[in-house]
């Protein structure tokens, strides 16, 4: 899993003007790479409870989410596309990670993600 996260994930960052046209090749390629990374995130987080939680949170949240996915999400214009992306990412998180958290708090690895959602 570590090798896949570190060597196989690539989401290019193009100027907003380039990806605003959803029919452009750059936009389509960036979208395919984003959804591939979301699928990998989902697969990594499915190992929660089998592999040490620290390892899963490091690979899934610190590396995949914060290093790759969040950059793409920050550059996605507000709208239905961004809502769908956020929903799919959030659906990957194991519910048990949030059971013992106080109201209004989150995991340290999710602070940037949550702050962007609030904006």
N, C-alpha and C positions, 0 to 999 in steps of 0.2 A: 504494500500500500504506500509506504513511504517513497519508494522509487517512482511509482506512478504519479504521486502528488508533486514530487520535486522535478521530475524529468518529462512527464507527458502532458502536463497542463500548460496551455498557452492560450491566452485571450488577448488578441491584439487591441491596442488602443488607437483608434482613428479619431481625427477631428470630428466634432459633433456634426459639422456641415456634411461630412462624408457619410455618416451613418443615419442621418435623418431620413434620407431616401431609402426606405425599406427594400426597394427593389435593386439597390446597388450591390455589387459583388462583395464589397467591403462589409456592408451591413449584414448580408447573409452569412458570410464567413464568421464574423464576430458573434452572431447569434448562435451558429452551430457550435462554436467553441465554448460559449457560455453554457449552453444546455448540456454539453458534454461534461463540463466541470460540475454542474449541478448534479448530474447523474453520479459522478464519482463521489461527490459529497454525500449523497444519499447512501451509496454503497459503503463508504467508510463508516458513517454513523450507524449503520446496521450492525456493526461489530461491537457496539456498546454493550457491555455486560459479558462479553467474551474476551476482548482485549482490554488491557488496563484503561480506565477512563482517562487518565492523564494523556496517554498516547493518542487516544481517539480525539480528544479535545484539541490536542496540539495539531494533529494532521487535518482534522476537519474544520476546526474553527480558526485557529491561529494561522495556519498555512493556506488552506483552500479558500475559506470565506474571506478572511481579512487581506490576504495577499492578492487574490485573483478576482473573486466574485464581487467583492465590495467596490473595487475600482470600476467595474463595468456598471454596477448598479448606480454609482455616483454619477455616471455619464449618461444614464438612461433618462430621457425626458419624462416628466410626470405624465401619467396616463394609464390606460388599461394594460399596456405592455409591462410597465414597471410594477403594477399591482400584481400581475401574474407572476413575475419573477420573484417578488418578495414572498408571495404565498408559497411558491414551490420550494424556496429556500427554507422558510420557516417550517414547512411540513416535514423536512428532513430531521429536525431536532428531536431527540428522544424526550418525551414528556417528563420522565423521571428526573431529568436535570433541573426542572423548575419547581418540583414539588415542595422543597424545603426553603425556597427563597421567600423573603419578605415581600410584601406588596410594594411595587414600584422599584424593585431591584432586579438585577439580571446577572448573568455570568460575566466575569471580567473580560472574557474574549469576545463578548457580544456588545460591549459598550458602544463602539463606533457604529455598528450595525443598527443598534437601537436609536442612537442619536440621529442617524440619517433618516430612519423611519419617522421619527417625531417631526423632523423638518418637513 
